[in-house]
């Protein structure tokens, strides 16, 4: 009896998701929004022969020193309002 009830519930849930596909896209984004999946990019920062700074997704040649940086996609890159008021 329990197995039949479980199968009916699963079929009902599947039919509901079939009728509301927008819920699937929300469910796919949930691990990134909750922080379960790290949402960051690793980049390499180095200076070329002319002294210009370069930031790339691949490290430079072996003879060039570089820094490995990690940028989080959910980080705020804009200064906060309180910081702007303090500068004035």
Secondary structure, 3 states (H helix, E strand, C coil): CHHHHHHHHHHHHHHHHHHCCHHHHHHHHHHHHHCCCCCEEEEEEEECCCCCEEEECCCCCCCCCCEEEEEECCCCCCCCHHHHHHHC
